[in-house]
Amino acid sequence: MCLSTAALSLFLNLLNLENITTEPGRVIIHASDREAHWVNNGDRWCTMAPQLDRLARFAPSATE
């Protein structure tokens, strides 16, 4: 999933700043389940969070 810089900025403004870490080319959102890393890709910011969430949902449970 990718967003423009403007769209990512709008999204980040909705979050608590204590849950966000930034470094050059990367924004990390510390969520309750796991971290979401947004990586700069030219004029867009991309994350694998939706795919990782989907994989986690369908992964076999450790208790099975």
N, C-alpha and C positions, 0 to 999 in steps of 0.2 A: 504494500500500500504506500502510495506517495502523495505528498501534499506540496503545494507551493509554499514559499516562505511566508507569505501573508496568511495563508490558511493555518499553517502550523503556529504562527504567532497568536492568531485568534484562539486556537485550541488551548495553547499554553496559558493564556490569560484567564482561562476558566479554572485552572488548577491552583492548588496551594504551592507557593514558591518553595516551601520546605521540601517538597517531594520532587523537585527538579534539580538536576545537576547538569552543567554545561561544560564542554571543553571544545576546542577548535574542531569544527566539522561534526560534532556529535551532541545530541541532547538526550539525557537519560531521565525517564520518568519512573520514579520508584513507586509502583503500585502495590496494592495489598497482596496480590498473587505472585507477581514477578516484575522485573524491570522491563520497560519498553525502551529500546534504543532507536532513536531517529538519527539517521546518518545523512549528511549532505551529499547529494548526487547532482552536482551542477546547479541548476536552478530549482531543484526539487529536494524535499526531505523525505526519505523512505524508511520504513520499518518493516520488520518481519513479524511483528507482534500478532497480527490476525492469523497468520499461518501457524505460529507456535502455539497459540491458544487452541486452534483446531486440532493440531497434533496431540496436545495434552488431553483434550476432551475424548479422543478416540483411542488413546494409548491403553493397553491392558493395565488394570489396577494391580498394584503390588500385592494386594491381599487376595487376589484370585488364584 
